[in-house]
């Protein structure tokens, strides 16, 4: 039987792998948009708004609101300034 710590570690690794796959998918979509002549600002606005709309539909407004608050905090802390661009 898998112990609690092992389950948590496995769950963390699975989540990390899913995040990597999601970033790869997003990078591909981003590059397709750039190649189609869509400005980065329009892509970003569309992606963020669509993602929040989907979160509200699937997880509810409360959960998506918490994510938006987290993103604002991350921006205030300058955490996005060190992340590489998707291009």
C-alpha positions in Angstrom: 0.0 0.0 0.0 1.3 3.5 -0.9 1.9 5.7 2.2 0.5 9.2 2.5 3.9 10.9 1.8 4.4 8.7 -1.3 0.9 9.6 -2.6 1.6 13.3 -2.0 4.9 13.0 -3.9 3.3 11.1 -6.7 0.5 13.7 -6.9 3.1 16.5 -7.0 5.0 14.8 -9.8 1.9 14.3 -11.8 0.8 17.9 -11.4 4.3 19.1 -12.4 4.2 16.9 -15.6 0.7 18.2 -16.4 2.0 21.8 -16.0 4.9 21.2 -18.4 2.5 19.7 -21.0 0.1 22.6 -20.6 3.0 25.1 -21.0 4.1 23.3 -24.2 0.6 23.4 -25.6 0.3 27.1 -24.7 3.6 27.9 -26.3 2.6 26.1 -29.5 -0.7 28.1 -29.6 1.1 31.3 -28.8 3.6 30.7 -31.6 0.8 29.9 -34.1 -0.9 33.2 -33.2 2.3 35.2 -33.6 2.9 33.5 -37.0 -0.6 34.5 -38.0 0.3 38.1 -37.3 -1.6 38.5 -34.0 0.1 40.9 -31.6 1.3 39.6 -28.2 -1.0 41.9 -26.3 -4.1 40.6 -28.2 -3.0 37.0 -27.7 -2.4 37.5 -24.0 -5.7 39.2 -23.5 -7.6 36.5 -25.3 -5.8 33.7 -23.6 -6.3 35.1 -20.1 -9.9 36.0 -20.6 -10.7 32.6 -22.2 -8.9 30.8 -19.4 -10.8 32.7 -16.7 -14.2 32.1 -18.5 -13.4 28.3 -18.6 -12.4 28.3 -14.9 -15.6 30.0 -13.9 -17.6 27.5 -15.9 -15.7 24.5 -14.5 -14.7 25.5 -11.0 -16.9 28.4 -10.1 -16.3 32.1 -9.7 -14.9 31.9 -6.2 -12.0 29.6 -7.2 -11.2 31.6 -10.3 -11.3 34.8 -8.3 -8.7 33.3 -6.0 -6.5 32.6 -9.0 -6.9 36.1 -10.3 -5.9 37.5 -6.8 -2.9 35.1 -6.8 -1.8 36.4 -10.2 -2.1 40.0 -9.1 0.1 39.2 -6.1 2.6 37.5 -8.3 2.7 40.5 -10.7 3.1 42.9 -7.7 6.1 40.8 -6.5 7.7 41.0 -10.0 7.5 37.2 -10.5 6.6 37.4 -14.2 9.5 39.7 -15.0 11.9 36.7 -14.7 9.9 34.2 -16.7 11.0 33.6 -20.3 8.7 34.7 -23.1 6.8 32.1 -25.0 8.1 33.3 -28.4 
